[in-house]
Amino acid sequence: QWSPHMTAGGRLPICMSTPISRKDCWRNCCACSRRWLPAVVEQVVAQRQLQPLEQTPISAEVTILRDGDRARLVMTGAYAETAYGGTWKYGLVVNTGGKRVELDQWSAGPGTEVRLERTVDADPDAISSVEITSGSGRTVLVGTF
């Protein structure tokens, strides 16, 4: 569940697991009990729609979350319904601190939707880009951070 919070510096999106908290309200005043808050609250560092480097039937969006001193990537993607027939292999690659790491692979065909969550042993601010690669390793989508 996404919860936007206002700070002196502006909007700070926070991702929290449910249940958020127990809320007791009287007239115009509400009080929240912290005992129902989740143990982990993750800060959204960045969110990008990945851009195609060539014509491709796949689209994807990546959200980078701070998970302690590590980064958690959440990628949602879709393969067009009217795309080329057959099934194709794709990979999720992150570039951080000069290292290129493949986090996962999957197969997709017309109408396929995918959601991946992977953790990277790197500071979220160190991620320079996230890529979707074809089965041959060629980058087809990229998002820079």
Backbone as CSV, one residue per row, in Angstrom:
resi,resn,N_x,N_y,N_z,CA_x,CA_y,CA_z,C_x,C_y,C_z
1,GLN,0.854,-1.161,0.000,0.000,0.000,0.000,0.905,1.230,0.000
2,TRP,0.639,2.171,-0.858,1.453,3.375,-0.993,0.854,4.489,-0.152
3,SER,1.692,5.211,0.550,1.232,6.263,1.430,2.094,7.503,1.224
4,PRO,1.578,8.560,0.598,2.383,9.773,0.441,2.394,10.566,1.741
5,HIS,3.536,10.997,2.171,3.683,11.801,3.374,4.308,13.128,2.996
6,MET,3.913,14.180,3.665,4.472,15.508,3.408,5.566,15.782,4.429
7,THR,6.684,16.274,3.929,7.775,16.679,4.794,8.112,18.118,4.445
8,ALA,9.036,18.708,5.186,9.440,20.084,4.895,10.025,20.181,3.499
9,GLY,10.639,19.100,3.017,11.262,19.109,1.690,10.316,18.757,0.564
10,GLY,9.083,18.392,0.869,8.122,18.033,-0.174,7.557,16.651,0.054
11,ARG,7.036,16.030,-1.001,6.364,14.740,-0.909,7.387,13.617,-0.773
12,LEU,7.133,12.701,0.131,7.987,11.555,0.352,7.125,10.301,0.255
13,PRO,7.174,9.581,-0.884,6.353,8.377,-0.990,6.951,7.257,-0.140
14,ILE,6.105,6.567,0.592,6.523,5.476,1.463,5.690,4.247,1.097
15,CYS,6.314,3.096,1.035,5.609,1.843,0.778,5.517,1.086,2.092
16,MET,4.297,0.733,2.505,4.114,0.000,3.750,3.272,-1.238,3.501
17,SER,3.584,-2.283,4.238,2.776,-3.491,4.185,1.528,-3.277,5.024
18,THR,0.431,-3.952,4.669,-0.780,-3.846,5.473,-0.747,-4.924,6.538
19,PRO,-1.376,-4.816,7.671,-2.194,-3.674,8.050,-1.340,-2.492,8.466
20,ILE,-1.766,-1.282,8.086,-0.992,-0.084,8.381,-1.047,0.211,9.868
21,SER,-2.187,0.463,10.401,-2.328,0.752,11.829,-3.797,0.701,12.203
22,ARG,-4.035,0.679,13.492,-5.407,0.759,13.971,-5.716,2.218,14.209
23,LYS,-6.833,2.671,13.713,-7.183,4.086,13.825,-8.445,4.243,14.659
24,ASP,-8.367,5.067,15.677,-9.525,5.373,16.508,-9.867,6.844,16.302
25,CYS,-11.115,7.124,15.953,-11.501,8.509,15.674,-12.614,8.964,16.620
26,TRP,-12.506,10.209,17.069,-13.535,10.878,17.860,-13.752,12.245,17.262
27,ARG,-14.956,12.536,16.858,-15.323,13.818,16.245,-14.351,14.151,15.121
28,ASN,-13.552,15.207,15.261,-12.634,15.623,14.196,-11.184,15.233,14.482
29,CYS,-10.973,14.365,15.449,-9.615,14.025,15.865,-9.395,12.521,15.686
30,CYS,-8.275,12.139,15.115,-7.947,10.725,14.949,-6.633,10.425,15.651
31,ALA,-6.547,9.270,16.257,-5.314,8.825,16.907,-4.974,7.444,16.361
32,CYS,-3.738,7.272,15.967,-3.296,5.990,15.417,-2.477,5.230,16.448
33,SER,-2.744,3.959,16.564,-1.977,3.101,17.449,-0.823,2.507,16.669
34,ARG,0.420,2.730,17.095,1.600,2.246,16.397,1.822,0.744,16.562
35,ARG,1.104,0.109,17.450,1.374,-1.305,17.655,0.999,-2.151,16.444
36,TRP,0.232,-1.631,15.506,-0.125,-2.387,14.305,0.713,-2.010,13.104
37,LEU,1.669,-1.089,13.270,2.523,-0.707,12.142,3.454,-1.851,11.781
38,PRO,3.771,-2.011,10.525,4.694,-3.082,10.137,6.101,-2.778,10.645
39,ALA,6.903,-3.820,10.772,8.271,-3.659,11.255,9.150,-2.973,10.225
40,VAL,8.817,-3.118,8.935,9.651,-2.564,7.881,8.870,-1.529,7.079
41,VAL,9.438,-0.361,6.926,8.873,0.680,6.079,9.938,0.987,5.037
42,GLU,9.574,0.896,3.760,10.545,1.082,2.686,10.307,2.400,1.980
43,GLN,11.373,3.121,1.758,11.290,4.399,1.069,11.494,4.189,-0.431
44,VAL,10.610,4.783,-1.225,10.759,4.741,-2.672,11.875,5.711,-3.051
45,VAL,12.912,5.174,-3.684,14.054,5.990,-4.098,13.812,6.551,-5.493
46,ALA,13.319,5.714,-6.400,13.072,6.153,-7.781,12.093,5.201,-8.450
47,GLN,11.425,5.736,-9.472,10.497,4.928,-10.262,10.601,5.399,-11.706
48,ARG,10.767,4.473,-12.641,10.927,4.838,-14.038,10.194,3.860,-14.957
49,GLN,9.639,4.413,-16.029,9.153,3.613,-17.139,10.389,3.371,-18.006
50,LEU,10.722,2.108,-18.294,11.901,1.807,-19.099,11.631,2.186,-20.552
51,GLN,12.661,2.720,-21.200,12.531,3.214,-22.567,13.099,2.203,-23.572
52,PRO,12.408,1.985,-24.692,12.904,1.033,-25.689,14.105,1.589,-26.461
53,LEU,15.083,0.716,-26.728,16.230,1.086,-27.554,16.017,0.641,-29.000
54,GLU,15.003,-0.170,-29.201,14.619,-0.658,-30.524,13.151,-1.034,-30.458
55,GLN,12.564,-1.348,-31.610,11.159,-1.758,-31.594,11.048,-3.090,-30.866
56,THR,10.196,-3.129,-29.843,10.046,-4.334,-29.037,8.608,-4.433,-28.525
57,PRO,8.081,-5.645,-28.382,6.715,-5.814,-27.883,6.623,-5.773,-26.358
58,ILE,7.737,-5.619,-25.654,7.722,-5.646,-24.197,7.829,-4.238,-23.624
59,SER,7.117,-3.993,-22.534,7.211,-2.715,-21.815,7.402,-3.046,-20.342
60,ALA,8.050,-2.120,-19.600,8.310,-2.394,-18.184,8.486,-1.103,-17.407
61,GLU,8.199,-1.202,-16.098,8.404,-0.106,-15.159,9.162,-0.673,-13.970
62,VAL,10.115,0.111,-13.448,10.923,-0.328,-12.309,10.798,0.676,-11.176
63,THR,10.617,0.159,-9.955,10.635,0.967,-8.743,11.802,0.485,-7.897
64,ILE,12.616,1.440,-7.419,13.728,1.112,-6.530,13.339,1.544,-5.125
65,LEU,13.411,0.597,-4.192,13.061,0.845,-2.795,14.310,0.696,-1.925
66,ARG,14.407,1.515,-0.891,15.491,1.376,0.086,15.086,0.284,1.070
67,ASP,15.930,-0.721,1.212,15.692,-1.848,2.115,16.909,-1.946,3.033
68,GLY,16.930,-1.092,4.066,18.115,-0.985,4.919,19.233,-0.338,4.125
69,ASP,20.373,-1.016,4.018,21.480,-0.487,3.219,21.536,-1.142,1.850
70,ARG,20.472,-1.852,1.487,20.397,-2.514,0.188,19.257,-1.921,-0.634
71,ALA,19.221,-2.289,-1.892,18.163,-1.822,-2.800,17.259,-2.993,-3.160
72,ARG,15.960,-2.729,-3.198,15.004,-3.723,-3.675,14.374,-3.175,-4.937
73,LEU,14.437,-3.948,-6.002,13.850,-3.559,-7.281,12.539,-4.302,-7.476
74,VAL,11.518,-3.556,-7.882,10.233,-4.147,-8.238,9.993,-3.796,-9.704
75,MET,9.947,-4.820,-10.553,9.761,-4.615,-11.983,8.425,-5.223,-12.394
76,THR,7.601,-4.435,-13.082,6.378,-4.956,-13.677,6.519,-4.797,-15.181
77,GLY,6.163,-5.832,-15.907,6.309,-5.783,-17.358,5.161,-6.486,-18.060
78,ALA,4.997,-6.155,-19.318,3.945,-6.767,-20.127,4.447,-6.964,-21.550
79,TYR,4.021,-8.056,-22.141,4.329,-8.373,-23.529,3.029,-8.181,-24.298
80,ALA,3.064,-7.381,-25.346,1.855,-7.006,-26.089,1.070,-8.229,-26.577
81,GLU,-0.257,-8.117,-26.506,-1.157,-9.178,-26.980,-0.973,-9.484,-28.456
82,THR,-0.763,-8.446,-29.243,-0.685,-8.605,-30.696,0.756,-8.746,-31.177
83,ALA,1.642,-9.124,-30.275,3.060,-9.213,-30.609,3.361,-10.450,-31.447
84,TYR,4.627,-10.550,-31.796,5.108,-11.689,-32.571,4.739,-12.986,-31.873
85,GLY,4.486,-14.027,-32.662,4.149,-15.320,-32.076,5.357,-15.931,-31.381
86,GLY,5.104,-16.974,-30.628,6.200,-17.667,-29.954,6.526,-17.066,-28.600
87,THR,7.483,-17.687,-27.948,7.923,-17.260,-26.629,9.372,-16.810,-26.720
88,TRP,9.687,-15.719,-26.012,11.029,-15.142,-26.045,11.570,-15.027,-24.629
89,LYS,12.882,-15.146,-24.487,13.526,-15.014,-23.175,13.967,-13.576,-22.952
90,TYR,13.828,-13.120,-21.693,14.252,-11.776,-21.297,15.004,-11.861,-19.977
91,GLY,15.787,-10.838,-19.688,16.533,-10.785,-18.442,16.418,-9.408,-17.806
92,LEU,16.507,-9.369,-16.464,16.508,-8.121,-15.707,17.932,-7.885,-15.230
93,VAL,18.527,-6.753,-15.649,19.927,-6.440,-15.355,19.997,-5.094,-14.649
94,VAL,20.832,-5.016,-13.604,21.049,-3.760,-12.890,22.526,-3.388,-13.005
95,ASN,22.790,-2.103,-13.220,24.149,-1.575,-13.271,24.358,-0.700,-12.052
96,THR,25.326,-1.081,-11.222,25.586,-0.357,-9.989,27.072,-0.379,-9.660
97,GLY,27.616,0.786,-9.360,29.023,0.881,-8.977,29.974,0.258,-9.970
98,GLY,29.669,0.359,-11.256,30.524,-0.219,-12.286,30.315,-1.709,-12.509
99,LYS,29.403,-2.331,-11.751,29.115,-3.752,-11.922,27.786,-3.929,-12.638
100,ARG,27.743,-4.934,-13.504,26.528,-5.288,-14.230,26.084,-6.655,-13.717
101,VAL,24.877,-6.709,-13.114,24.411,-7.947,-12.493,23.062,-8.341,-13.076
102,GLU,22.964,-9.577,-13.570,21.674,-10.078,-14.032,20.936,-10.633,-12.815
103,LEU,19.742,-10.103,-12.551,18.974,-10.491,-11.377,18.009,-11.632,-11.642
104,ASP,17.526,-11.751,-12.883,16.530,-12.787,-13.164,16.358,-12.945,-14.666
105,GLN,15.734,-14.061,-15.059,15.351,-14.326,-16.447,13.935,-14.884,-16.446
106,TRP,13.225,-14.659,-17.546,11.879,-15.203,-17.690,11.558,-15.321,-19.167
107,SER,10.517,-16.079,-19.466,10.033,-16.236,-20.838,8.722,-15.484,-20.972
108,ALA,8.507,-14.889,-22.136,7.283,-14.127,-22.373,6.809,-14.342,-23.798
109,GLY,5.505,-14.316,-23.943,4.868,-14.400,-25.246,3.667,-13.472,-25.238
110,PRO,2.894,-13.443,-26.320,1.747,-12.541,-26.397,0.845,-12.611,-25.163
111,GLY,0.622,-11.433,-24.534,-0.261,-11.323,-23.379,0.381,-11.602,-22.032
112,THR,1.657,-11.964,-22.005,2.324,-12.275,-20.734,2.523,-11.016,-19.901
113,GLU,2.201,-11.118,-18.605,2.497,-10.051,-17.644,3.405,-10.639,-16.580
114,VAL,4.372,-9.845,-16.117,5.334,-10.344,-15.132,5.573,-9.288,-14.057
115,ARG,5.809,-9.767,-12.829,6.174,-8.889,-11.709,7.314,-9.576,-10.965
116,LEU,8.452,-8.910,-10.895,9.621,-9.453,-10.206,10.027,-8.526,-9.074
117,GLU,10.436,-9.101,-7.952,11.002,-8.342,-6.840,12.334,-8.985,-6.498
118,ARG,13.408,-8.211,-6.597,14.747,-8.719,-6.312,15.511,-7.715,-5.473
119,THR,16.369,-8.219,-4.584,17.194,-7.365,-3.736,18.616,-7.369,-4.258
120,VAL,19.243,-6.194,-4.223,20.614,-6.015,-4.699,21.477,-5.578,-3.521
121,ASP,22.647,-6.199,-3.362,23.572,-5.809,-2.295,24.313,-4.540,-2.691
122,ALA,23.575,-3.440,-2.767,24.150,-2.139,-3.125,23.240,-1.053,-2.588
123,ASP,23.813,0.103,-2.334,23.029,1.256,-1.928,22.118,1.644,-3.093
124,PRO,20.852,1.942,-2.838,19.939,2.310,-3.930,20.421,3.508,-4.744
125,ASP,21.127,4.444,-4.099,21.623,5.616,-4.812,22.770,5.286,-5.758
126,ALA,23.354,4.082,-5.631,24.464,3.683,-6.497,23.989,3.063,-7.810
127,ILE,22.687,2.810,-7.934,22.163,2.202,-9.167,22.134,3.251,-10.267
128,SER,22.834,2.967,-11.357,22.889,3.923,-12.471,21.858,3.609,-13.545
129,SER,21.552,2.315,-13.748,20.543,1.962,-14.743,20.004,0.563,-14.488
130,VAL,18.832,0.321,-15.057,18.197,-0.999,-15.039,17.834,-1.302,-16.484
131,GLU,18.099,-2.536,-16.904,17.865,-2.927,-18.296,17.037,-4.196,-18.378
132,ILE,16.310,-4.315,-19.471,15.692,-5.572,-19.871,16.477,-6.015,-21.096
133,THR,16.998,-7.247,-21.041,17.785,-7.761,-22.155,17.023,-8.885,-22.853
134,SER,17.345,-9.097,-24.119,16.767,-10.210,-24.866,17.544,-11.473,-24.500
135,GLY,17.095,-12.613,-24.989,17.776,-13.878,-24.722,19.215,-13.894,-25.190
136,SER,19.533,-13.073,-26.194,20.913,-13.002,-26.698,21.778,-12.033,-25.891
137,GLY,21.173,-11.353,-24.915,21.934,-10.415,-24.091,21.885,-8.978,-24.574
138,ARG,21.209,-8.725,-25.675,21.082,-7.371,-26.222,20.073,-6.572,-25.393
139,THR,20.412,-5.340,-25.008,19.513,-4.494,-24.230,18.391,-3.989,-25.122
140,VAL,17.119,-4.217,-24.688,15.963,-3.766,-25.463,15.226,-2.639,-24.772
141,LEU,15.284,-2.582,-23.408,14.683,-1.495,-22.630,15.708,-1.033,-21.597
142,VAL,15.700,0.275,-21.304,16.631,0.802,-20.293,15.995,1.958,-19.540
143,GLY,16.347,2.047,-18.267,15.953,3.173,-17.426,17.189,3.647,-16.683
144,THR,17.475,4.955,-16.759,18.634,5.496,-16.063,18.178,6.222,-14.809
145,PHE,19.033,6.182,-13.784,18.688,6.746,-12.497,19.777,7.709,-12.045
